[in-house]
Amino acid sequence: MALLIINLDKFISNAEAWRGEFQAQLPNLEVRIWPDAGELTEIDYLAFMHPDFDILPAFPNLKAMFTRAAGVNDIVDHPNLPNVPLGKLEPSGGDPMMTEYVIMHVLRFHRDMPGYQAHQAKRHWHRGPITRPEARRIGFLGFGMMAKAPALVLKSLEFNVSAWVRTPKEDAEVPIFHGPDQLEAFLGQTDIAVCLLPLTAETEGIFCARTFAMMPKGAMLINVGRGKHVVDEDLIDALDSGQLSYAALDALWPEPLPPESPLWLHPKVTVMPHVARRPTVARLVTEITANIRRLEAGEALLQEIDVTAGY
């Protein structure tokens, strides 16, 4: 049984760290690091970050693949994608780093920290109005693993939390809006929008002039989804007009953000260089190992990607 790692060792730690962790967790798995693939017929699994399917060879006995990338649109749309199950390496209960990141920005905006920092820079003693959490409406776009954990923390703090998803979701812990027909109603009751959507043809540019106009005046945006979810020019217009108060952007397009982008110096924008979460080798190996054991036992992947839907 052999696993081929492609590019993960370049983005997270190094080859020896990956080999060592797999040796500790799944000793009977042979770990190979691309481009040293060895005999291709012996490869059962691929684990990768930004693979180039144009140059990868065929693996005739491949059973499954695992991706670390949060956005999979480039992967699932590739004509050379192997026809085997594709799993996303995401912890089943969300990631504490993502939870703390979302909570940090929600609380910053909720308590108007950017405003107080601006007053401090002017040496201005200003006591603004305070909104209680139960009066603040937090709306999550997407309610998967990464969204659910921070949503429930905010709910425990008595914030008014809801979510919008593309298809109905039964037995959710917060009120759910779904589909294009309910997007306007959802945004109309959202003071702070948190985007954790996958990037698809339907969600690209979802935050634009049309949808910003649906939100309450002075609303705020936190984007930890994909950079292409936001139309930058429309965001700047909405901020300048006062339709939006603040935006925190961890995902941008392109990345790195060019120095000439007006987002860098906009007083109402927080630019973060895609740092919301950083999993460890041990955490990722645990997820891969759990999936391999399930597959070898004839069970399904824990977080299988629907290639047709794109997420």
C-alpha positions as CSV (number, residue, x, y, z in Angstrom):
1,M,0.0,0.0,0.0
2,A,1.6,3.3,-1.1
3,L,0.7,7.0,-0.9
4,L,2.2,9.6,-3.2
5,I,2.5,13.1,-1.7
6,I,2.5,16.0,-4.3
7,N,3.5,19.5,-3.2
8,L,2.2,19.2,0.4
9,D,5.8,19.0,1.6
10,K,6.5,22.3,-0.2
11,F,3.6,24.1,1.5
12,I,3.6,22.5,4.9
13,S,6.8,21.3,6.6
14,N,9.1,18.9,4.7
15,A,9.2,15.4,3.3
16,E,10.8,13.9,6.3
17,A,8.2,15.3,8.6
18,W,5.4,13.7,6.5
19,R,7.2,10.3,6.4
20,G,7.8,10.4,10.1
21,E,4.2,11.2,11.0
22,F,2.9,8.4,8.7
23,Q,5.3,6.0,10.2
24,A,3.9,6.8,13.6
25,Q,0.3,6.6,12.6
26,L,0.1,4.0,9.8
27,P,3.4,2.1,9.7
28,N,2.3,-0.3,6.9
29,L,1.8,2.6,4.4
30,E,4.7,3.4,2.1
31,V,5.1,7.1,1.6
32,R,6.6,8.5,-1.6
33,I,7.3,12.1,-2.4
34,W,6.7,13.5,-5.9
35,P,8.6,13.3,-8.3
36,D,10.0,10.1,-6.9
37,A,6.8,8.1,-7.6
38,G,8.5,4.7,-8.2
39,E,6.5,2.0,-9.8
40,L,3.2,3.7,-10.8
41,T,1.1,0.6,-10.5
42,E,2.0,0.5,-6.7
43,I,0.4,3.8,-6.0
44,D,-2.9,3.5,-4.2
45,Y,-3.5,7.0,-2.9
46,L,-2.5,10.6,-3.8
47,A,-2.4,13.5,-1.3
48,F,-1.7,16.9,-2.8
49,M,-1.8,20.7,-2.9
50,H,-2.2,22.3,-6.3
51,P,-1.4,19.3,-8.4
52,D,-0.6,19.7,-12.1
53,F,-2.6,17.0,-13.8
54,D,-1.1,18.0,-17.2
55,I,2.2,16.5,-16.2
56,L,1.2,13.8,-13.7
57,P,1.2,10.2,-15.1
58,A,-1.6,7.8,-14.9
59,F,-1.8,5.6,-11.8
60,P,-3.7,2.5,-12.9
61,N,-4.5,1.2,-9.5
62,L,-5.4,4.5,-7.8
63,K,-8.1,4.1,-5.1
64,A,-8.6,7.7,-3.9
65,M,-7.1,11.2,-3.7
66,F,-7.0,13.8,-0.9
67,T,-6.6,17.5,-1.3
68,R,-5.5,20.1,1.2
69,A,-6.7,23.0,-1.0
70,A,-9.8,24.8,0.4
71,G,-10.8,25.7,-3.2
72,V,-11.2,22.8,-5.5
73,N,-12.7,24.4,-8.6
74,D,-9.4,24.1,-10.6
75,I,-9.1,20.5,-9.5
76,V,-12.6,19.2,-10.3
77,D,-12.7,21.1,-13.6
78,H,-9.5,19.6,-14.9
79,P,-10.0,17.2,-17.9
80,N,-7.3,14.8,-16.6
81,L,-8.8,14.4,-13.2
82,P,-8.6,10.7,-12.3
83,N,-12.0,9.0,-11.9
84,V,-11.6,8.0,-8.2
85,P,-13.1,9.5,-5.0
86,L,-11.7,12.8,-4.0
87,G,-11.6,13.8,-0.3
88,K,-11.0,17.1,1.3
89,L,-8.6,17.2,4.2
90,E,-10.8,19.0,6.8
91,P,-11.3,18.0,10.4
92,S,-14.9,16.8,11.0
93,G,-15.5,19.3,13.8
94,G,-14.0,22.3,12.1
95,D,-10.7,23.9,12.9
96,P,-10.1,25.9,16.1
97,M,-7.9,28.3,14.2
98,M,-10.7,29.1,11.8
99,T,-13.2,29.5,14.6
100,E,-10.9,31.9,16.5
101,Y,-10.2,33.9,13.4
102,V,-13.9,34.4,12.5
103,I,-14.8,35.2,16.2
104,M,-11.9,37.7,16.3
105,H,-13.2,39.7,13.3
106,V,-16.9,39.4,14.3
107,L,-16.0,40.8,17.8
108,R,-13.8,43.5,16.3
109,F,-16.6,44.7,14.1
110,H,-19.3,44.2,16.6
111,R,-17.5,46.4,19.2
112,D,-16.4,48.9,16.5
113,M,-12.7,48.5,17.2
114,P,-11.7,50.0,13.8
115,G,-13.6,53.1,14.8
116,Y,-12.1,53.4,18.2
117,Q,-8.6,52.9,16.7
118,A,-9.3,55.8,14.3
119,H,-10.3,58.0,17.3
120,Q,-7.2,56.9,19.2
121,A,-5.0,58.0,16.3
122,K,-6.6,61.5,16.6
123,R,-6.3,61.5,20.4
124,H,-10.1,61.8,20.5
125,W,-11.9,60.5,23.6
126,H,-15.0,59.1,22.0
127,R,-17.6,56.8,23.6
128,G,-19.8,55.4,20.8
129,P,-23.1,53.5,21.1
130,I,-22.9,49.9,22.2
131,T,-25.0,47.2,20.5
132,R,-25.8,44.2,22.6
133,P,-25.0,40.7,21.0
134,E,-28.7,39.7,20.9
135,A,-29.3,42.7,18.7
136,R,-26.5,41.9,16.3
137,R,-27.4,39.7,13.4
138,I,-24.5,37.4,12.1
139,G,-25.1,35.6,8.8
140,F,-22.9,32.8,7.6
141,L,-22.8,32.1,3.9
142,G,-22.1,28.4,3.9
143,F,-22.8,26.2,6.9
144,G,-20.2,23.4,6.6
145,M,-17.7,22.3,9.1
146,M,-15.7,25.5,9.1
147,A,-18.8,27.7,9.5
148,K,-20.7,25.6,12.0
149,A,-18.1,25.8,14.8
150,P,-17.8,29.6,15.0
151,A,-21.5,30.0,14.4
152,L,-22.3,27.9,17.5
153,V,-19.7,29.9,19.6
154,L,-21.4,33.1,18.5
155,K,-24.8,31.7,19.3
156,S,-23.6,30.8,22.8
157,L,-22.6,34.4,23.2
158,E,-26.3,35.3,22.4
159,F,-25.7,36.7,19.0
160,N,-28.5,36.3,16.5
161,V,-27.0,33.8,14.1
162,S,-28.4,32.5,10.8
163,A,-27.0,30.9,7.7
164,W,-27.6,30.8,3.9
165,V,-26.9,27.6,1.9
166,R,-27.6,26.7,-1.6
167,T,-29.8,23.7,-0.9
168,P,-32.0,22.9,2.1
169,K,-30.3,21.7,5.3
170,E,-32.3,19.7,7.8
171,D,-31.9,19.9,11.6
172,A,-29.5,22.8,11.5
173,E,-28.6,24.5,14.8
174,V,-29.5,28.0,13.5
175,P,-32.2,29.4,11.2
176,I,-31.4,28.4,7.5
177,F,-32.1,30.3,4.3
178,H,-31.4,28.5,1.1
179,G,-31.2,29.0,-2.6
180,P,-31.1,32.1,-4.8
181,D,-34.7,33.0,-4.0
182,Q,-33.9,33.4,-0.3
183,L,-30.6,35.2,-0.6
184,E,-32.1,38.7,-0.5
185,A,-34.2,38.0,2.6
186,F,-31.1,36.5,4.3
187,L,-28.8,39.4,3.4
188,G,-31.5,41.9,4.4
189,Q,-31.4,40.7,8.0
190,T,-27.6,40.3,8.2
191,D,-25.4,42.9,9.9
192,I,-22.2,41.0,9.7
193,A,-21.8,38.6,6.8
194,V,-19.3,35.8,7.1
195,C,-18.5,34.1,3.7
196,L,-17.3,30.5,3.9
197,L,-18.7,29.3,0.6
198,P,-16.8,27.2,-1.9
199,L,-16.0,28.8,-5.2
200,T,-18.3,27.7,-8.0
201,A,-19.8,29.3,-11.1
202,E,-22.8,30.2,-9.0
203,T,-20.9,31.8,-6.1
204,E,-18.2,33.7,-8.0
205,G,-18.8,37.4,-7.5
206,I,-21.7,36.8,-5.1
207,F,-20.7,39.9,-3.2
208,C,-21.2,42.6,-5.7
209,A,-23.2,45.9,-6.0
210,R,-26.5,44.1,-6.3
211,T,-26.0,42.0,-3.1
212,F,-24.4,44.8,-1.1
213,A,-27.6,46.8,-1.8
214,M,-29.6,44.0,-0.2
215,M,-27.8,44.4,3.1
216,P,-28.7,46.8,5.9
217,K,-26.9,50.2,5.6
218,G,-23.7,50.0,7.6
219,A,-23.4,46.2,7.3
220,M,-20.0,44.5,7.5
221,L,-18.3,41.7,5.5
222,I,-15.8,39.0,6.6
223,N,-14.5,36.9,3.7
224,V,-12.7,33.7,4.5
225,G,-14.0,31.9,1.5
226,R,-12.3,32.6,-1.8
227,G,-11.1,35.9,-3.3
228,K,-13.3,35.7,-6.3
229,H,-16.4,35.7,-4.1
230,V,-16.0,39.5,-3.9
231,V,-16.0,42.1,-6.7
232,D,-13.4,44.5,-5.3
233,E,-14.6,47.6,-7.1
234,D,-18.1,47.1,-5.9
235,L,-16.8,46.5,-2.3
236,I,-14.9,49.8,-2.4
237,D,-17.9,51.7,-3.7
238,A,-20.1,50.2,-1.0
239,L,-17.6,51.2,1.7
240,D,-17.1,54.7,0.3
241,S,-20.9,55.3,0.1
242,G,-21.5,54.0,3.7
243,Q,-23.6,51.1,2.5
244,L,-21.0,48.9,4.2
245,S,-19.0,49.9,7.3
246,Y,-16.0,47.5,7.3
247,A,-14.6,44.5,5.5
248,A,-12.1,41.9,6.6
249,L,-10.6,39.9,3.7
250,D,-8.5,36.9,4.3
251,A,-9.0,35.5,0.8
252,L,-8.3,37.9,-2.1
253,W,-7.8,37.7,-5.9
254,P,-5.1,37.6,-7.0
255,E,-2.8,36.5,-4.3
256,P,-0.5,38.0,-3.4
257,L,-2.5,41.1,-3.6
258,P,-0.7,43.5,-5.9
259,P,0.8,46.6,-4.3
260,E,-1.3,48.9,-6.4
261,S,-4.6,47.5,-5.1
262,P,-6.7,50.2,-3.4
263,L,-7.7,47.6,-0.8
264,W,-4.3,47.9,0.9
265,L,-4.7,51.4,2.2
266,H,-8.5,51.7,2.4
267,P,-9.3,52.8,6.0
268,K,-12.3,50.5,6.2
269,V,-10.6,47.3,4.9
270,T,-8.5,44.8,6.9
271,V,-6.3,42.8,4.5
272,M,-4.9,39.5,5.7
273,P,-2.5,37.4,3.6
274,H,-4.6,34.2,3.7
275,V,-3.7,33.2,7.2
276,A,-7.0,32.2,8.8
277,R,-5.8,28.6,9.5
278,R,-2.6,26.6,9.2
279,P,-3.0,22.8,9.8
280,T,-0.1,20.8,11.1
281,V,1.4,17.7,9.5
282,A,0.1,15.6,12.4
283,R,-3.4,16.8,11.9
284,L,-3.4,16.3,8.1
285,V,-1.8,12.8,8.5
286,T,-4.5,11.9,11.0
287,E,-7.2,12.8,8.5
288,I,-5.5,11.0,5.6
289,T,-5.0,7.9,7.8
290,A,-8.6,7.8,9.0
291,N,-9.8,8.0,5.4
292,I,-7.4,5.3,4.2
293,R,-8.5,2.9,7.0
294,R,-12.1,3.6,6.0
295,L,-11.5,2.8,2.4
296,E,-9.5,-0.3,3.1
297,A,-12.5,-1.4,5.2
298,G,-14.9,-0.8,2.3
299,E,-16.3,2.4,3.8
300,A,-16.8,5.9,2.2
301,L,-14.5,8.9,2.6
302,L,-15.3,11.2,5.5
303,Q,-15.3,14.4,3.5
304,E,-15.9,13.3,-0.1
305,I,-16.1,16.1,-2.7
306,D,-19.0,16.1,-5.1
307,V,-17.0,16.6,-8.3
308,T,-20.1,17.5,-10.3
309,A,-21.2,20.2,-7.8
310,G,-17.7,21.5,-7.4
311,Y,-17.5,21.2,-3.6
